């Protein structure tokens, strides 16, 4: 008709071929451009390199976030029957060890002569006064360390360290021991109680001479005060704190709210049926059962009719705090990385074409 037949040409070769596979082209969401209509440029190369760098950085960020995991806090009523509570104390007072009386009395009426169960070492206040100055300079660093000790990974790492008190610094030859370091652990009932440090002959009605009032000095340095198994590397609110006074009749009062706490990496940690000290020690490397506490303090000078000293009043909260570190699945990680990379490449391509 148009001369194609005379030249042995087929008109159908110049149109779209008909068929099922050719009909699917109408549904193609990824149209192609012939190479002859595309042109590469240095600007496009720089843009592509920039998108690859951004995609790589964000992918590593997602991977690091997945590896570090995230923490969840769960509050529940403490189950099981509680019996004992371990108290760990390390305190320095500028008085002779023989002039101090230490007692624990709880709500059940039991009284523990803590002075007979704890270790008392004669020391010199100047040896600890240097540490006080160091603590004063490092106040912000201590707050940062206390914040780190609320994270599961940090707590589990310190939980593997040795559980013992540091040795008392030796006195120099001919240097008198004018202060007393009281340290150690003791077992008490897991109920509300009071921890008293008073002078000999004052406080409880006991036999013996009263200490002269001019010898009173209840300035103190608290190196350790914790509840449960001893973890010296973990910082509690009163650890490495100090208070000084020039008054003889002075009263320090600390009010503590103790909260049983579990740090774990397991999905469902097994809590002991009885929260005794032996059960707390039988935890795995991925779980630590301990106690946290919040504290408020009050201190003031008192008259001679009152009893001066250092008083810790603690109360056990009936709740259990479980801090769990969790990681997402590998499939979810892959989906996030794919979304990040594809979103950057597509968005960058659109911006480049504008």
C-alpha positions as CSV (number, residue, x, y, z in Angstrom):
1,X,0.0,0.0,0.0
2,X,2.7,2.4,0.9
3,X,5.4,0.6,-1.0
4,X,6.6,-1.5,2.0
5,X,5.7,-4.7,0.2
6,X,7.6,-3.7,-2.9
7,X,10.8,-3.4,-0.8
8,X,10.1,-6.7,1.1
9,X,9.4,-4.7,4.3
10,X,6.9,-5.7,7.0
11,X,4.8,-2.8,8.4
12,X,4.4,-4.8,11.7
13,X,8.1,-4.5,12.5
14,X,7.7,-0.8,13.0
15,X,5.0,-0.9,15.6
16,X,4.6,-2.6,19.0
17,X,4.4,-6.3,19.0
18,X,1.3,-7.8,20.4
19,X,1.3,-10.5,23.0
20,X,0.9,-11.2,26.8
21,X,4.5,-10.2,27.7
22,X,4.3,-7.1,25.7
23,X,1.0,-6.1,27.4
24,X,2.7,-6.2,30.7
25,X,4.7,-3.1,29.7
26,X,1.8,-0.9,30.5
27,X,2.2,-1.9,34.2
28,X,5.9,-1.2,34.3
29,X,6.6,1.2,37.3
30,X,10.2,1.5,36.4
31,X,10.4,3.0,32.9
32,X,13.8,2.8,31.3
33,X,15.7,5.5,29.4
34,X,17.9,4.5,26.5
35,X,21.6,5.1,27.1
36,X,21.8,7.4,24.1
37,X,19.5,9.8,26.0
38,X,21.6,9.9,29.2
39,X,24.6,11.9,30.0
40,X,27.0,11.5,33.0
41,X,28.5,14.6,34.7
42,X,31.0,15.4,37.4
43,X,28.2,17.0,39.5
44,X,26.2,13.8,39.4
45,X,29.3,11.9,40.5
46,X,29.9,14.2,43.5
47,X,26.2,13.9,44.5
48,X,26.3,10.1,44.2
49,X,29.5,10.0,46.4
50,X,27.9,12.2,49.0
51,X,24.7,10.1,49.1
52,X,26.9,6.9,49.6
53,X,28.8,8.5,52.4
54,X,25.6,9.7,54.2
55,X,24.0,6.2,53.7
56,X,27.1,4.5,55.2
57,X,27.2,6.8,58.2
58,X,23.5,6.4,59.0
59,X,23.7,2.6,58.4
60,X,26.6,2.3,61.0
61,X,24.5,4.5,63.4
62,X,21.6,2.1,63.1
63,X,23.9,-0.9,63.6
64,X,25.5,0.7,66.7
65,X,22.1,1.6,68.1
66,X,20.9,-2.0,67.6
67,X,24.1,-3.4,69.2
68,X,23.8,-1.2,72.3
69,X,20.1,-2.0,72.7
70,X,17.6,-0.1,74.7
71,X,16.5,-0.2,78.3
72,X,13.0,-0.7,79.7
73,X,12.0,-0.1,83.3
74,X,9.2,-2.2,84.8
75,X,7.7,-1.7,88.3
76,X,5.9,-4.5,90.0
77,X,5.0,-5.8,93.4
78,X,7.9,-7.7,94.9
79,X,7.1,-11.4,95.1
80,X,8.3,-14.0,97.4
81,X,9.1,-13.9,101.2
82,X,11.8,-11.5,102.3
83,X,13.8,-12.2,105.4
84,X,17.3,-10.6,105.5
85,X,18.9,-7.4,104.3
86,X,22.7,-6.9,104.1
87,X,23.9,-3.5,105.0
88,X,27.4,-2.4,103.8
89,X,29.1,0.5,105.5
90,X,32.4,2.3,105.2
91,X,32.6,5.5,107.2
92,X,35.4,7.6,108.8
93,X,34.7,9.7,111.9
94,X,37.3,12.0,113.7
95,X,36.8,10.3,117.0
96,X,38.5,7.4,118.8
97,X,37.1,4.0,118.0
98,X,36.6,3.3,121.7
99,X,34.4,6.4,121.9
100,X,31.9,5.3,119.3
101,X,28.8,3.2,119.7
102,X,27.1,1.7,116.6
103,X,23.7,0.1,116.8
104,X,20.9,-1.0,114.4
105,X,17.3,-1.3,115.6
106,X,14.5,-2.3,113.3
107,X,10.7,-2.1,113.3
108,X,10.5,-5.7,114.6
109,X,12.2,-4.7,117.8
110,X,15.5,-6.5,117.1
111,X,18.6,-4.6,118.1
112,X,22.0,-5.4,116.5
113,X,25.2,-4.3,118.2
114,X,26.8,-3.4,114.9
115,X,29.9,-2.2,116.7
116,X,30.8,-5.8,117.5
117,X,30.1,-7.0,114.0
118,X,31.9,-4.3,112.0
119,X,35.6,-3.7,111.8
120,X,37.1,-0.6,113.4
121,X,40.5,0.7,112.4
122,X,42.4,3.6,114.0
123,X,43.3,6.1,111.3
124,X,44.2,9.7,110.9
125,X,41.7,12.3,109.6
126,X,44.3,14.0,107.5
127,X,44.8,10.8,105.4
128,X,41.1,11.1,104.4
129,X,41.0,14.9,104.3
130,X,43.0,14.8,101.1
131,X,40.4,12.6,99.6
132,X,37.7,15.0,100.7
133,X,39.4,17.8,98.7
134,X,39.6,15.5,95.7
135,X,35.9,14.6,96.0
136,X,35.0,18.3,96.2
137,X,36.9,18.9,92.9
138,X,35.3,15.9,91.2
139,X,31.7,16.6,92.2
140,X,30.5,16.7,88.6
141,X,32.5,13.6,87.7
142,X,30.9,11.7,90.6
143,X,27.4,12.7,89.4
144,X,28.3,11.5,85.9
145,X,29.5,8.1,87.3
146,X,26.4,7.7,89.3
147,X,24.4,8.3,86.1
148,X,26.4,5.6,84.3
149,X,25.8,3.2,87.2
150,X,22.1,3.2,86.3
151,X,22.6,1.4,83.0
152,X,22.5,-2.4,82.7
153,X,25.8,-2.9,80.8
154,X,27.8,-0.7,83.2
155,X,26.3,-2.4,86.2
156,X,26.9,-6.0,84.9
157,X,30.5,-5.1,84.0
158,X,31.2,-3.9,87.6
159,X,29.4,-6.8,89.0
160,X,32.2,-9.1,88.0
161,X,34.8,-7.2,90.0
162,X,36.0,-8.2,93.5
163,X,33.6,-7.7,96.4
164,X,35.7,-6.5,99.3
165,X,36.5,-3.3,101.1
166,X,39.8,-1.5,100.5
167,X,42.5,-1.6,103.1
168,X,42.9,1.2,105.6
169,X,45.9,3.4,104.9
170,X,48.8,2.7,107.3
171,X,49.6,5.2,110.0
172,X,53.1,6.7,109.9
173,X,55.6,5.8,112.6
174,X,54.8,7.8,115.7
175,X,51.5,9.2,114.2
176,X,48.6,8.7,116.6
177,X,45.3,7.4,115.4
178,X,42.9,10.3,116.1
179,X,40.1,9.0,113.9
180,X,38.2,5.8,113.4
181,X,37.3,4.0,110.2
182,X,34.2,1.7,110.6
183,X,33.6,-0.7,107.8
184,X,32.1,-4.1,107.0
185,X,28.8,-5.8,106.2
186,X,26.1,-7.0,108.6
187,X,22.8,-8.9,108.2
188,X,19.5,-7.4,109.5
189,X,15.8,-7.9,109.0
190,X,14.4,-6.6,105.8
191,X,12.1,-4.2,107.5
192,X,12.1,-0.5,108.4
193,X,15.0,0.3,110.7
194,X,17.4,2.8,112.1
195,X,21.2,2.9,112.0
196,X,22.8,5.0,114.8
197,X,26.3,6.1,115.4
198,X,26.6,7.9,118.7
199,X,29.2,8.6,121.4
200,X,30.0,6.3,124.3
201,X,27.5,6.7,127.1
202,X,25.0,8.7,125.0
203,X,22.0,7.5,123.2
204,X,21.1,4.0,124.5
205,X,21.1,3.4,128.3
206,X,24.3,1.4,128.8
207,X,26.8,0.9,131.5
208,X,30.1,2.8,131.3
209,X,31.5,6.2,131.5
210,X,30.1,9.1,129.6
211,X,32.4,10.6,127.1
212,X,33.4,14.2,127.7
213,X,31.4,16.5,125.5
214,X,34.5,18.3,124.2
215,X,35.5,15.0,122.4
216,X,32.4,15.0,120.3
217,X,33.0,15.5,116.6
218,X,30.6,13.8,114.2
219,X,32.1,15.1,111.0
220,X,32.3,12.1,108.7
221,X,33.3,10.8,105.3
222,X,31.0,8.0,103.8
223,X,33.0,5.8,101.4
224,X,30.3,3.2,101.0
225,X,26.7,2.8,102.1
226,X,24.7,0.2,100.2
227,X,22.1,-2.5,100.7
228,X,22.4,-6.0,99.4
229,X,25.5,-7.7,97.9
230,X,28.6,-5.5,98.1
231,X,29.6,-4.0,94.7
232,X,32.4,-1.5,95.7
233,X,32.7,-0.1,92.1
234,X,29.0,0.9,91.9
235,X,28.3,4.4,93.2
236,X,25.3,4.9,95.5
237,X,23.9,8.4,96.4
238,X,25.9,8.6,99.6
239,X,29.1,7.0,98.4
240,X,32.1,9.3,98.5
241,X,30.3,12.1,100.3
242,X,31.3,14.0,103.4
243,X,30.1,16.5,106.0
244,X,32.0,18.5,108.5
245,X,31.1,20.6,111.5
246,X,32.9,22.5,114.3
247,X,30.1,22.1,116.8
248,X,30.3,19.3,119.4
249,X,26.5,18.8,119.7
250,X,25.6,18.2,116.1
251,X,23.0,15.8,114.6
252,X,23.1,14.3,111.1
253,X,20.0,12.6,109.8
254,X,19.7,10.6,106.6
255,X,16.3,9.3,105.4
256,X,16.6,6.5,102.8
257,X,14.0,4.7,100.7
258,X,15.4,1.4,99.5
259,X,14.0,-0.1,96.3
260,X,14.9,-3.8,95.3
261,X,16.3,-3.7,91.8
262,X,17.1,-6.3,89.1
263,X,19.5,-5.5,86.3
264,X,19.3,-8.0,83.5
265,X,19.8,-8.8,79.8
266,X,17.6,-11.9,79.8
267,X,14.0,-11.6,78.5
268,X,12.4,-13.1,81.7
269,X,14.9,-13.2,84.6
270,X,14.2,-15.7,87.4
271,X,13.7,-13.9,90.7
272,X,14.5,-15.9,93.8
273,X,11.6,-17.1,95.9
274,X,13.3,-15.6,99.0
275,X,15.4,-12.5,98.8
276,X,18.0,-13.5,101.2
277,X,21.7,-12.7,100.8
278,X,22.6,-16.2,99.6
279,X,20.0,-16.0,96.9
280,X,21.1,-12.6,95.7
281,X,24.6,-14.0,95.2
282,X,23.4,-16.9,93.1
283,X,22.6,-14.7,90.1
284,X,24.0,-15.3,86.6
285,X,26.4,-13.1,84.7
286,X,23.5,-11.5,82.8
287,X,21.5,-10.7,85.9
288,X,22.3,-8.8,89.2
289,X,19.8,-8.6,92.0
290,X,20.6,-5.6,94.3
291,X,19.0,-2.5,95.9
292,X,18.9,1.1,95.0
293,X,17.9,3.9,97.3
294,X,17.0,7.6,97.3
295,X,18.1,9.8,100.2
296,X,17.2,13.1,101.8
297,X,19.3,14.6,104.6
298,X,18.9,17.0,107.5
299,X,21.5,18.3,109.9
300,X,21.5,20.9,112.6
301,X,23.1,21.8,116.0
302,X,21.3,20.4,119.1
303,X,21.4,21.3,122.7
304,X,23.0,19.3,125.5
305,X,19.7,17.5,126.3
306,X,19.5,15.9,122.9
307,X,21.6,13.1,121.5
308,X,24.2,14.1,118.9
309,X,25.4,11.7,116.3
310,X,24.8,10.2,112.8
311,X,21.4,8.6,112.2
312,X,20.4,6.6,109.1
313,X,16.7,5.8,108.9
314,X,15.8,3.4,106.0
315,X,12.5,2.1,104.7
316,X,12.0,-0.8,102.3
317,X,9.7,-0.1,99.5
318,X,7.2,-3.0,98.6
319,X,8.0,-2.7,94.8
320,X,10.5,-4.3,92.5
321,X,12.2,-2.4,89.8
322,X,13.4,-4.5,86.8
323,X,15.8,-2.7,84.4
324,X,16.1,-4.8,81.3
325,X,18.4,-4.3,78.3
326,X,16.9,-5.5,75.0
327,X,17.9,-5.8,71.4
328,X,15.7,-5.9,68.3
329,X,15.8,-8.8,65.8
330,X,18.2,-9.0,62.9
331,X,15.3,-8.8,60.4
332,X,14.1,-5.6,61.9
333,X,17.7,-4.2,61.7
334,X,17.9,-5.1,58.0
335,X,14.5,-3.5,57.3
336,X,15.7,-0.3,59.0
337,X,19.0,-0.2,57.1
338,X,17.2,-0.8,53.8
339,X,14.7,2.0,54.5
340,X,17.5,4.4,55.4
341,X,19.6,3.7,52.3
342,X,16.7,3.6,49.9
343,X,15.2,6.8,51.3
344,X,18.5,8.7,51.0
345,X,19.1,7.5,47.4
346,X,15.6,8.3,46.2
347,X,15.3,11.6,48.0
348,X,18.7,12.6,46.8
349,X,17.8,11.7,43.3
350,X,14.7,13.9,43.4
351,X,16.6,16.8,44.8
352,X,19.3,16.5,42.1
353,X,16.7,16.5,39.3
354,X,15.1,19.7,40.6
